[in-house]
């Protein structure tokens, strides 16, 4: 099994970043962990491979990935554009409609399964690095950097898992045989303790952004991740300390124009506002994304699509479109908020089955690129504006309202808005929604603030009362099971349960 892992690791190295020097590898034909992990270059290849599943998680295919399905469309920010002429699409709709079928705490939903598997793929690869790196002598700074990246990635993967599933198996060493593959479910407390331990150890090992190769995690990213964990746990003092260290580093700034914050297909990647983002590369190297195409309302003609993508070979898209901005998120922007037009645009679809053929779509990622279904926009995980909003929240929760407002108003000023008024806690919550719209934050925010059931119940009632406002053609309506399973956690994947006696 170790030999299989190493070969998989090397093959995946070609998928770990949008920079050629991040991923240049020469695969061997016969390798094992005993013969592979012998020099610095081996660990560089292995850490590259540990980043690779992030692209599957943030991108999407018909049977894998799509954190935007689990984190954004599973909220009141986005929905799907129903096409009754298209066949059944229960997998995505079950998540958007809060109607995921489950039995005995497990589900057959493929997107839930692949999120689970990809996070554990990161964990498996980082476990192998962490188990062997101290046994090999090479440059101390390079070793610390690689080790810090592995600790961050393992912490991030477990952070995703515990927020999606609650209790999960806690693997911290390489799995060498089938009997080791199944572990009991660890408690949320145990998982969070390990995340905190890994992220804390990563911080001093990782360089600042200005000293790190673009695309790799940094000490600022590790501090932001750990602060996010503390905010989930309502440990406001600890979060404040970390976030102020990120601010004091002077490594990050707010880009003046919100529309310029997000990468294009070929440039503006890992910019001054980026704390961490998933790397994609337009072209034939197998590193490209296609998530923008899943965000398009349908049916859309080639002539309509090319006005958004600018490709040389546009092709029509049928089926159903996903991650479509809801009327709820559209109305959440204050008058004069420049982020609205930078985040959401509209297109008229001549072949739509709806009477109103005008649909919104996510504009912040809609950057021109060369070829159909092949683009290189990076996916933001943490931005400096979120650091400021986290800091405002941590201060507000401690009663430091004046200082909290200072950081909050920095974000609002960039959006063309005046200083915050009213209940500061609620303003920060609303500000996160529009500032971080379509970045897979909304569901986690609803859960951690205790608002999920109330907000989603009301949202579901609005959809069922007026389906045409939520992109259903006249005569169509949500399925009978819509919004019947509003749970704070996803059920565990049934395919994995078949391999484990513990769930």
Secondary structure in CASP SS format (residue, H / E / C, confidence):
PFRMAT SS
TARGET T0000
AUTHOR 0000-0000-0000
METHOD secondary structure of the structure
MODEL  1
X C 1.00
X H 1.00
X H 1.00
X H 1.00
X H 1.00
X H 1.00
X H 1.00
X H 1.00
X H 1.00
X H 1.00
X H 1.00
X H 1.00
X H 1.00
X C 1.00
X C 1.00
X C 1.00
X C 1.00
X C 1.00
X C 1.00
X H 1.00
X H 1.00
X H 1.00
X H 1.00
X C 1.00
X C 1.00
X C 1.00
X C 1.00
X C 1.00
X C 1.00
X C 1.00
X C 1.00
X C 1.00
X H 1.00
X H 1.00
X H 1.00
X H 1.00
X C 1.00
X C 1.00
X C 1.00
X H 1.00
X H 1.00
X H 1.00
X H 1.00
X H 1.00
X H 1.00
X H 1.00
X H 1.00
X H 1.00
X H 1.00
X H 1.00
X H 1.00
X H 1.00
X H 1.00
X H 1.00
X H 1.00
X H 1.00
X H 1.00
X H 1.00
X C 1.00
X C 1.00
X C 1.00
X C 1.00
X C 1.00
X C 1.00
X C 1.00
X C 1.00
X H 1.00
X H 1.00
X H 1.00
X H 1.00
X H 1.00
X C 1.00
X C 1.00
X C 1.00
X C 1.00
X C 1.00
X C 1.00
X E 1.00
X E 1.00
X E 1.00
X E 1.00
X C 1.00
X C 1.00
X C 1.00
X C 1.00
X C 1.00
X C 1.00
X C 1.00
X C 1.00
X H 1.00
X H 1.00
X H 1.00
X H 1.00
X H 1.00
X H 1.00
X H 1.00
X C 1.00
X C 1.00
X C 1.00
X C 1.00
X C 1.00
X C 1.00
X E 1.00
X C 1.00
X C 1.00
X E 1.00
X E 1.00
X C 1.00
X C 1.00
X H 1.00
X H 1.00
X H 1.00
X H 1.00
X H 1.00
X H 1.00
X H 1.00
X H 1.00
X H 1.00
X H 1.00
X H 1.00
X H 1.00
X H 1.00
X H 1.00
X H 1.00
X H 1.00
X H 1.00
X H 1.00
X H 1.00
X H 1.00
X H 1.00
X H 1.00
X H 1.00
X H 1.00
X H 1.00
X H 1.00
X C 1.00
X C 1.00
X C 1.00
X C 1.00
X H 1.00
X H 1.00
X H 1.00
X H 1.00
X H 1.00
X H 1.00
X H 1.00
X H 1.00
X H 1.00
X H 1.00
X H 1.00
X H 1.00
X H 1.00
X H 1.00
X H 1.00
X H 1.00
X H 1.00
X H 1.00
X H 1.00
X H 1.00
X H 1.00
X H 1.00
X H 1.00
X H 1.00
X H 1.00
X H 1.00
X C 1.00
X C 1.00
X E 1.00
X E 1.00
X C 1.00
X C 1.00
X C 1.00
X C 1.00
X C 1.00
X C 1.00
X C 1.00
X C 1.00
X H 1.00
X H 1.00
X H 1.00
X C 1.00
X C 1.00
X C 1.00
X C 1.00
X E 1.00
X E 1.00
X C 1.00
X H 1.00
X H 1.00
X H 1.00
X H 1.00
X H 1.00
X H 1.00
X H 1.00
X H 1.00
X H 1.00
X H 1.00
X H 1.00
X H 1.00
X H 1.00
X H 1.00
X H 1.00
X H 1.00
X H 1.00
X H 1.00
X C 1.00
X C 1.00
X C 1.00
X H 1.00
X H 1.00
X H 1.00
X C 1.00
X C 1.00
X C 1.00
X C 1.00
X C 1.00
X C 1.00
X C 1.00
X H 1.00
X H 1.00
X H 1.00
X H 1.00
X H 1.00
X H 1.00
X H 1.00
X H 1.00
X H 1.00
X H 1.00
X H 1.00
X H 1.00
X H 1.00
X H 1.00
X C 1.00
X C 1.00
X C 1.00
X H 1.00
X H 1.00
X H 1.00
X H 1.00
X H 1.00
X H 1.00
X H 1.00
X H 1.00
X H 1.00
X H 1.00
X H 1.00
X H 1.00
X H 1.00
X C 1.00
X C 1.00
X C 1.00
X C 1.00
X C 1.00
X C 1.00
X C 1.00
X C 1.00
X C 1.00
X H 1.00
X H 1.00
X H 1.00
X C 1.00
X C 1.00
X C 1.00
X C 1.00
X C 1.00
X C 1.00
X C 1.00
X C 1.00
X C 1.00
X C 1.00
X C 1.00
X C 1.00
X C 1.00
X E 1.00
X E 1.00
X E 1.00
X E 1.00
X E 1.00
X C 1.00
X C 1.00
X C 1.00
X C 1.00
X C 1.00
X C 1.00
X C 1.00
X C 1.00
X C 1.00
X C 1.00
X E 1.00
X C 1.00
X H 1.00
X H 1.00
X H 1.00
X H 1.00
X C 1.00
X C 1.00
X C 1.00
X C 1.00
X C 1.00
X E 1.00
X C 1.00
X H 1.00
X H 1.00
X H 1.00
X H 1.00
X H 1.00
X H 1.00
X H 1.00
X H 1.00
X C 1.00
X C 1.00
X C 1.00
X C 1.00
X C 1.00
X C 1.00
X C 1.00
X E 1.00
X C 1.00
X C 1.00
X C 1.00
X E 1.00
X E 1.00
X E 1.00
X E 1.00
X E 1.00
X C 1.00
X H 1.00
X H 1.00
X H 1.00
X H 1.00
X H 1.00
X H 1.00
X C 1.00
X C 1.00
X C 1.00
X C 1.00
X C 1.00
X H 1.00
X H 1.00
X H 1.00
X H 1.00
X H 1.00
X H 1.00
X E 1.00
X E 1.00
X E 1.00
X E 1.00
X E 1.00
X C 1.00
X C 1.00
X C 1.00
X C 1.00
X C 1.00
X C 1.00
X C 1.00
X C 1.00
X C 1.00
X E 1.00
X E 1.00
X E 1.00
X E 1.00
X E 1.00
X C 1.00
X C 1.00
X C 1.00
X C 1.00
X C 1.00
X C 1.00
X C 1.00
X C 1.00
X E 1.00
X C 1.00
X C 1.00
X E 1.00
X E 1.00
X C 1.00
X C 1.00
X C 1.00
X E 1.00
X E 1.00
X E 1.00
X E 1.00
X E 1.00
X H 1.00
X H 1.00
X H 1.00
X H 1.00
X H 1.00
X H 1.00
X H 1.00
X H 1.00
X H 1.00
X H 1.00
X H 1.00
X H 1.00
X H 1.00
X H 1.00
X C 1.00
X C 1.00
X C 1.00
X H 1.00
X H 1.00
X H 1.00
X H 1.00
X H 1.00
X H 1.00
X H 1.00
X H 1.00
X H 1.00
X H 1.00
X H 1.00
X H 1.00
X H 1.00
X H 1.00
X C 1.00
X C 1.00
X C 1.00
X C 1.00
X C 1.00
X C 1.00
X C 1.00
X C 1.00
X C 1.00
X H 1.00
X H 1.00
X H 1.00
X H 1.00
X H 1.00
X H 1.00
X H 1.00
X H 1.00
X H 1.00
X H 1.00
X H 1.00
X H 1.00
X C 1.00
X C 1.00
X C 1.00
X C 1.00
X C 1.00
X C 1.00
X H 1.00
X H 1.00
X H 1.00
X H 1.00
X H 1.00
X H 1.00
X H 1.00
X C 1.00
X C 1.00
X C 1.00
X H 1.00
X H 1.00
X H 1.00
X H 1.00
X H 1.00
X H 1.00
X H 1.00
X H 1.00
X H 1.00
X H 1.00
X H 1.00
X H 1.00
X H 1.00
X H 1.00
X C 1.00
X H 1.00
X H 1.00
X H 1.00
X H 1.00
X C 1.00
X C 1.00
X C 1.00
X C 1.00
X C 1.00
X C 1.00
X C 1.00
X C 1.00
X C 1.00
X C 1.00
X C 1.00
X C 1.00
X C 1.00
X C 1.00
X C 1.00
X C 1.00
X C 1.00
X C 1.00
X C 1.00
X C 1.00
X C 1.00
X E 1.00
X E 1.00
X H 1.00
X H 1.00
X H 1.00
X H 1.00
X C 1.00
X C 1.00
X C 1.00
X C 1.00
X C 1.00
X C 1.00
END
